[in-house]
Amino acid sequence: MVDTIVSMLLDSKNPVTNLRAWLFKEGLAGSEDEYRSLLHEITLRLAREDILLSAQRDDEVVHAVRALDDLNNILNLLSERLSEWYSLYRSSPPSEEPARRIMEEQDIPDVMRNLAQNLILLYDSKRMLTDHIQDEMIKIAPNLTNLAGPLLAARLISIAGGLEKLCMMPASRVQVLGASRAMFRHLRGASPPKHGAIYQHPCIHASPYRLRGRIARAFASKLVIAARIDYYGGTVQEGLVERLTDRIEEIRREQE
């Protein structure tokens, strides 16, 4: 019975606005004690379903980010190969638009034209994959997405191994996520890394070198807060972006 109730509650086509009244009306609860016992079971089952759904969405993002990385590698390799081959005929590099021109030229071998067509399809796949990641991240981690942008937010979840693991990390760990090579160099005596994957964000890579470490720490601390709000089902906190912006401006003023 609980399974049926939970399935119905999760079905947006059959919304239940007042669960207590509905349970009594349908004869599923005959007394207050029965209602409370049934409500406890339903709550536990809904919590488990929510955890499973969150884990599935995390896995979805992880696979999508890895697929995007693989696709970028393939695009780079194929573009380079086609560029070298095409240079025998023309000097234009085969990015997406030149690849489209290749297909219209008459003195190009059919096999090269076919390769250009595959390159165009891969660019289309990259756009679709990027759009998919953006759509999923808005659902999974809206606060993290607002702060970091969908692609960087998805990458952080992928590196961490899921949103739960990310939100449990200290800010110092999030700051250097993705900097494994630099960490290994640090163990051999090099300076510790100031940042990892979060360097991709403009607030860090567009800042003066001397400020990047402090800004990275501030950014990482806000990312952890955002990840925890998202994981525990909180609402979108618009003020997070403003507080990060204010903190970055404060850091810059202190160095003037």
C-alpha positions as CSV (number, residue, x, y, z in Angstrom):
1,M,0.0,0.0,0.0
2,V,2.8,2.4,0.9
3,D,4.5,1.8,-2.5
4,T,1.2,2.7,-4.3
5,I,0.8,5.9,-2.2
6,V,4.4,7.0,-2.8
7,S,4.1,6.4,-6.5
8,M,1.0,8.5,-6.7
9,L,2.6,11.3,-4.7
10,L,5.5,11.3,-7.1
11,D,3.2,11.4,-10.1
12,S,2.7,15.1,-11.0
13,K,-0.4,14.2,-13.0
14,N,-2.2,13.2,-9.7
15,P,-1.2,15.9,-7.2
16,V,-2.4,15.5,-3.6
17,T,-2.7,18.8,-1.9
18,N,-3.9,17.5,1.5
19,L,-2.4,14.1,2.3
20,R,-4.1,13.7,5.7
21,A,-7.6,14.4,4.3
22,W,-6.9,12.2,1.3
23,L,-5.8,9.2,3.5
24,F,-8.9,9.4,5.7
25,K,-11.2,10.0,2.7
26,E,-9.8,6.9,0.9
27,G,-10.1,4.8,4.0
28,L,-6.4,4.2,4.2
29,A,-6.3,5.7,7.7
30,G,-9.1,5.0,10.2
31,S,-7.6,6.7,13.2
32,E,-5.1,9.3,14.2
33,D,-2.6,6.6,15.3
34,E,-3.0,4.8,12.0
35,Y,-2.5,8.1,10.1
36,R,0.7,8.9,12.0
37,S,2.1,5.4,11.5
38,L,1.3,5.5,7.8
39,L,2.7,9.1,7.5
40,H,6.0,7.9,9.1
41,E,6.3,5.1,6.5
42,I,5.5,7.4,3.6
43,T,8.0,10.0,4.8
44,L,10.8,7.4,5.0
45,R,10.0,6.0,1.6
46,L,9.8,9.4,0.0
47,A,13.2,10.3,1.6
48,R,14.7,7.1,0.1
49,E,13.3,7.8,-3.3
50,D,14.7,11.4,-3.1
51,I,18.1,10.1,-2.3
52,L,18.0,7.5,-5.1
53,L,16.9,10.2,-7.6
54,S,19.6,12.5,-6.4
55,A,22.3,9.8,-6.8
56,Q,21.0,9.0,-10.3
57,R,21.1,12.6,-11.3
58,D,24.7,12.9,-9.9
59,D,25.7,9.9,-12.0
60,E,24.0,11.4,-15.0
61,V,26.1,14.6,-14.6
62,V,29.3,12.7,-14.0
63,H,28.9,10.6,-17.1
64,A,27.9,13.7,-19.1
65,V,31.0,15.6,-18.0
66,R,33.3,12.7,-18.8
67,A,31.6,12.3,-22.2
68,L,32.1,16.0,-22.9
69,D,35.8,15.7,-22.0
70,D,36.2,12.7,-24.3
71,L,34.3,14.5,-27.0
72,N,36.7,17.6,-26.7
73,N,39.7,15.3,-27.0
74,I,38.3,13.6,-30.1
75,L,37.4,17.0,-31.6
76,N,40.9,18.3,-31.0
77,L,42.5,15.2,-32.5
78,L,40.2,15.1,-35.5
79,S,40.5,18.8,-36.2
80,E,44.3,18.6,-36.1
81,R,44.4,15.6,-38.4
82,L,41.9,17.2,-40.9
83,S,43.8,20.5,-40.7
84,E,47.1,18.9,-41.7
85,W,45.4,17.0,-44.6
86,Y,43.4,20.0,-45.7
87,S,46.6,22.1,-45.8
88,L,47.6,20.2,-48.9
89,Y,44.7,21.9,-50.7
90,R,43.9,25.1,-48.7
91,S,45.3,27.1,-45.7
92,S,42.1,27.5,-43.7
93,P,42.0,25.5,-40.5
94,P,39.1,23.0,-40.2
95,S,37.1,24.3,-37.3
96,E,33.3,23.9,-37.6
97,E,32.7,26.5,-40.3
98,P,35.6,25.6,-42.5
99,A,34.6,22.0,-42.2
100,R,31.2,23.0,-43.7
101,R,33.0,24.7,-46.5
102,I,35.1,21.6,-47.2
103,M,31.9,19.7,-47.9
104,E,31.0,22.2,-50.7
105,E,34.3,22.1,-52.5
106,Q,34.7,20.0,-55.6
107,D,38.4,19.2,-55.7
108,I,38.5,17.6,-52.2
109,P,38.5,13.8,-51.9
110,D,35.2,12.3,-50.8
111,V,36.9,10.7,-47.8
112,M,38.0,14.1,-46.5
113,R,34.6,15.4,-47.1
114,N,33.1,12.6,-45.1
115,L,35.6,13.3,-42.3
116,A,34.5,17.0,-42.3
117,Q,30.9,15.8,-42.0
118,N,31.8,13.7,-39.0
119,L,33.5,16.7,-37.4
120,I,30.4,18.8,-37.9
121,L,28.2,16.1,-36.3
122,L,30.6,16.0,-33.3
123,Y,30.3,19.8,-32.9
124,D,26.5,19.3,-32.9
125,S,26.9,16.6,-30.3
126,K,29.0,18.8,-28.1
127,R,26.4,21.6,-28.2
128,M,23.6,19.1,-27.3
129,L,25.7,17.6,-24.5
130,T,26.5,21.1,-23.1
131,D,22.8,22.0,-23.2
132,H,22.0,18.8,-21.4
133,I,24.5,19.4,-18.6
134,Q,23.1,22.9,-18.2
135,D,19.5,21.7,-17.9
136,E,20.4,19.0,-15.4
137,M,22.5,21.2,-13.2
138,I,19.7,23.7,-12.8
139,K,17.6,20.8,-11.4
140,I,20.3,19.2,-9.3
141,A,22.3,22.1,-7.9
142,P,20.8,25.5,-8.7
143,N,22.8,27.4,-6.0
144,L,26.1,25.8,-7.1
145,T,25.2,26.5,-10.7
146,N,24.4,30.2,-10.0
147,L,27.8,30.6,-8.3
148,A,30.1,28.6,-10.6
149,G,28.1,28.3,-13.9
150,P,26.7,24.9,-15.0
151,L,29.8,23.4,-16.6
152,L,32.2,24.2,-13.7
153,A,29.6,23.1,-11.2
154,A,29.1,19.8,-13.0
155,R,32.8,19.3,-13.2
156,L,33.2,19.8,-9.4
157,I,30.5,17.3,-8.8
158,S,32.2,14.9,-11.2
159,I,35.7,15.3,-9.6
160,A,34.2,15.0,-6.1
161,G,32.2,11.9,-7.0
162,G,28.8,13.3,-6.3
163,L,27.0,16.3,-4.8
164,E,27.0,14.6,-1.3
165,K,30.7,14.1,-1.3
166,L,31.3,17.7,-2.6
167,C,29.2,19.3,0.1
168,M,30.9,17.3,2.9
169,M,34.4,18.5,1.8
170,P,36.1,21.4,3.6
171,A,36.5,24.6,1.5
172,S,40.3,24.0,1.4
173,R,39.7,20.7,-0.4
174,V,37.2,22.1,-2.9
175,Q,39.7,24.9,-3.6
176,V,42.2,22.5,-5.1
177,L,39.9,19.9,-6.6
178,G,41.3,18.9,-10.0
179,A,44.8,19.9,-9.1
180,S,46.1,16.4,-8.5
181,R,49.3,16.8,-10.5
182,A,50.1,20.1,-8.7
183,M,49.5,18.3,-5.4
184,F,52.0,15.6,-6.4
185,R,54.6,18.2,-7.3
186,H,53.9,19.8,-3.9
187,L,54.7,16.6,-2.2
188,R,58.1,16.6,-3.9
189,G,58.9,20.1,-2.7
190,A,57.0,22.5,-5.0
191,S,54.7,25.2,-3.8
192,P,51.2,24.1,-3.0
193,P,48.6,24.8,-5.6
194,K,46.3,27.9,-5.1
195,H,43.4,26.4,-7.0
196,G,42.3,23.5,-9.1
197,A,39.3,23.3,-11.5
198,I,37.8,26.5,-10.1
199,Y,40.6,28.4,-11.9
200,Q,38.2,28.2,-14.9
201,H,35.9,30.7,-13.3
202,P,36.5,34.3,-14.4
203,C,36.6,35.6,-10.8
204,I,39.9,33.8,-10.5
205,H,41.6,33.6,-13.9
206,A,40.7,37.2,-14.7
207,S,42.1,38.5,-11.4
208,P,45.7,39.6,-10.8
209,Y,48.0,36.7,-10.0
210,R,48.8,38.0,-6.4
211,L,45.1,37.9,-5.5
212,R,44.1,34.5,-7.0
213,G,44.9,32.5,-3.8
214,R,42.7,34.6,-1.6
215,I,39.9,34.9,-4.1
216,A,40.0,31.1,-4.7
217,R,39.6,30.5,-0.9
218,A,36.6,32.9,-0.8
219,F,35.1,31.3,-3.9
220,A,35.6,27.7,-2.5
221,S,34.0,28.6,0.8
222,K,30.9,29.9,-1.0
223,L,30.8,26.9,-3.2
224,V,30.7,24.6,-0.2
225,I,27.8,26.5,1.3
226,A,25.9,26.4,-2.1
227,A,26.5,22.6,-2.4
228,R,25.2,22.0,1.1
229,I,22.1,24.0,0.5
230,D,21.4,22.1,-2.8
231,Y,22.1,18.7,-1.2
232,Y,19.8,19.3,1.7
233,G,17.0,20.6,-0.5
234,G,17.2,24.3,0.3
235,T,15.8,27.0,-1.9
236,V,17.8,29.1,-4.3
237,Q,19.7,31.7,-2.3
238,E,20.3,34.7,-4.6
239,G,22.3,36.5,-2.0
240,L,25.2,34.0,-2.4
241,V,26.4,35.5,-5.6
242,E,26.2,39.0,-4.1
243,R,28.1,38.0,-1.0
244,L,30.8,36.4,-3.1
245,T,31.0,39.6,-5.3
246,D,31.3,41.8,-2.2
247,R,34.0,39.6,-0.7
248,I,36.1,39.7,-3.9
249,E,35.8,43.4,-4.1
250,E,36.9,43.6,-0.5
251,I,40.0,41.5,-1.2
252,R,40.8,43.8,-4.2
253,R,40.4,47.0,-2.1
254,E,42.7,45.6,0.6
255,Q,45.5,45.1,-1.9
256,E,45.3,48.6,-3.4
